[in-house]
Amino acid sequence: MTKFTQEAMVAMLSDFKRFIPQLSINCVIFRFNGQELQVPIVQPIQDEIWVIPGGFVYQDEDIDDAAKRILYEQTQIDLPILGQFGTYGPADRNFASELSAFKNSILPSDIIDWISQRFVTIGYYSILNRQPVDLKTGPLFKNGRWVNVKETDTLALDHSLLVSEARKVLGSELLSKPLLLSFMPPTFTIPELQKLYEAILDRPIDRGNFRQRILKSDILTKVGVSKEKTKSRPPILYSLDEQRYLNSLTQNIKLGF
């Protein structure tokens, strides 16, 4: 059996008896690679669909612990903190037709019927720094990859909506929570920082206005120039002044772009 082992099958059958029925968790993890905002997606072993990491909650498990476990089991990403971005449970939220490919799989019919029911899902999101992370999927998934958030509109089930909703929360918290500390490397250029803001807010920002407002906010410290060879003048490198940055969030500074 492809990628499945008998041991994995026995463990999976045991797990399903311990899960809370009709409750699931989905995780949207954001990463900025210097050019674009990305999220990890995974592909089930018996289908060609792509989805965001998700799974079920044990009867004796806290939901926050379940989110961390599910994310790690499906991607090997280990994040200590995940926050909720919403709960989704329309009366018609079931995906029996989308999961029809599993009917010809080695999964027992009672499990297929179980996952085809109407589910309420709790959405969690978090931020991963830009260091390269290779995704390693668990036994129920055959592939995993990072994709631009702009490429998530073809995800299966309602996962395109979940990514969009998580991104909205990310945008609303950009000026109230210290997200830049998670997204940006120790040193960066102002154009790189602008690309992050544009990716999160999903709109272009005037270059001159952005530079003026960011420098005026006094949250950056000049640390030198880039050593990368360029045909023009090397760009200036900055770092975040962490204390001033945190103070700017409590003072509710309006950057105006």
Steps between C-alpha positions, in 0.01 A plus 500: 500500500643834389664678791257339744632235733294253695620665820387842378161360405447342842602825672265703279203273571570529872525879478164543329327341797656766725418810293218745579243448221437781249769733637818578309794738509677666208831683510618788282870571547643813337858547386661791312794398281608854416279516191161347579273385779478120508303225672561122516253263333483120499362231268311194634643162406190380312409818311639777281346783702707750700391626843639688797607287798202381701372222721294401801502547877536219754231482767755567775702765314501880524422658162819712508704183554309331220590782257872468580486120472314501168737755348806301607362164390424627150794733434763449775465872578525546875360835615445579868226758443202489268205740520141451391376705206143370491250216526314379190191286507231564238221242512606368160871480579570144388720382219366156410530566127855633526603200707345251258847389381554340838214255437731296281784512750612254764327703769204324664159626391402604853798739516414643159141556619634658821718758323223572246264640767431868567797641699557814703863607470712729716757698304845561646779710357861579580815646347820322409820696446652502154757229568460211250279223633452171318153358544485134601154349476350227717374158381163633380657754261729453201620855427547835669618834365509873562287717270433868453176602673385625160508140377266361766174576319498147354529315833240229563212506748459855637869545569539794262252684720688403816829636362326821395342543844833439675667755276236760589572447870873529427439833326283635782771414754792641302491833688399363840714187551879455460473295181813648344713335768384163369506576128818699443862384526750688722586738213299600196442779250205737493380357163496152658295632791262670257450172313394337827243772572364478146479120518311506830269789406454363146541837331779720362647781713661812360876456534583856604216517750598168655864599541411836648248361748718208612805718559287759680363230732856461636470122537799424275871520570749537214764226525699537176470414133441172322812311387318353203644613167267732313533724194372795699569631849471214757178519703506612863438233760282561803401312812195538720549700817299255705411731788396790276307258282310358799434855626362598160242222527376615842483860379285396204713692249322541167750448220254625239553262210 
